[in-house]
């Protein structure tokens, strides 16, 4: 039987350093991840509201933003564009 994974989306996650910060925070909260890519994370288990809030708070300290489902549906998950 295959375990279900949960997708989380993180705004401003644009570098290897960001990936390392996210991995560290997931481990700190006891969340087992399958994939940590720029802007997207897949974890193996359900995430409680408390874990989600703690992850969001911890990521904000590093200027990363955990997006809520409604923000993703509204298209707010796009990366910021920078002038060339």
VEXMI-456390 format. One record per residue: x, y, z of N, C-alpha, C, O in turn. Coordinates in steps of 0.2 Angstrom, whole numbers, plus 5000, padded with zeros to 4 digits. Layout:
N
XYZXYZXYZXYZ/...
//
This chain:
84
500449945000500050005000500450065000500950075004/500350114996500750174995500450225000499850245000/500950265003500750315008500550375004500850394998/500050415006499850475003500350535005500550535011/500550575000500950635002500550695001500050704998/500750745005500450805006500850865003501450865004/500650904998501050954995500951024999500351045000/501451055000501451115003501851164998502351144995/501651224998501951274994502251334998501951355002/502851354996503251405000503451454995503851444990/503251514997503451574993504151604995504351595001/504451624990505151654991505651604992506251624994/505551544991506051484992506451484985506251444980/506951514985507351524978508051504978508351514973/508351464983509051454983509151384987508651364991/509751354987509951294990509851314998509651275002/510051375000510051395007509251385009509151365015/508851415005508151405007507851335008507551315013/508151295003507951225004508251195011507851155014/508851205012509051185019508751205025508551175029/508451275025508151295030507451265031507251245036/507151245025506451215025506551145028506151115032/507051105025507151035028507251035035507050995039/507651085038507851085045507151105049507051065054/506751145046506151155050505651095050505351085055/505651065044505251005044505450955049505050915052/506150945049506450895054506250915061506150865065/506350975062506251005069505450985071505350975077/505050985067504350975068504150905068503550885069/504650855066504450785065504050765059503750715059/504150815054503750795048504250765043504850795041/504050705040504550675035504350695028503850685026/504850715025504750745018505050695013505450655014/504650695007504850655001505250694997505850674994/505050754995505350804990505350874993504850894996/505950904993505950974994506251014988506851004987/505851044984506051074978505951154980505651174984/506151194975506051264976505351284975505051264970/505051304981504351324981503851264983503251284983/504151204983503651154984503951094989504551084988/503551074993503751014998503250964998502650984997/503450904998502950844999503150815005503750795006/502650805010502750765016502350705016501850695012/502550655020502250595020501650585024501250535023/501450625028500950615033500450685033500650735031/499950675036499450735037499850785042500250765046/499750845041500050895045499450925049498950945046/499550935056499050965060499051035059499551065057/498551065061498451145061499051175065499351225063/499151145071499751165075500351165072500751205072/500551105069501151095065501251145059501751175058/500651155056500651205050500751275053501151315050/500451295058500551365061501251375063501551425062/501551315066502251325069502751325063503251365063/502651285058503051295052503051355049503551385047/502351385048502351455045502651505049503051545046/502651505055502951555060503751545059504051595059/503951485059504651475059504951495052505551525052/504651485047504851505040504851575039505251605036/504351605042504351685042504951715045505151765042/505251685050505851715053506451715048506851755048/506351665042506851665037506651695031506951685025/506051735031505751775026505551725020505551745014/505251665023504951615018504251615020504051625026/503751605015503051605017502651545015502651525009/502451505020502051455019501351475016500951515020/501151455010500551475007499951435009500051375010/499351465011498751425012498451405006498551435000/498051355006497751325000497351374996497351374990/497051424999496651474996497051524992496851544987/497651534994498151574991498451544985498551574980/498551484985498751444979498251444974498351454968/497551434976497051434971496951504967496751504962/497151554971497051624968497651644964497651694962/498151604964498751614960499251664963499651694960/499251664970499751704973500351664975500851694978/500451604972501051564973501551584968502151554969/501451624964501951644959502551674962502551714967/503151664959503751694962503751764960503551784954/504051804964504151884962504551884955505051854955/504351934951504851944945505252004947505052054950/505852004945506352054946506552084939506552054934/506652154940506852184934507552164931507952144935/507552164925508252144922508752194921509252184918/
//
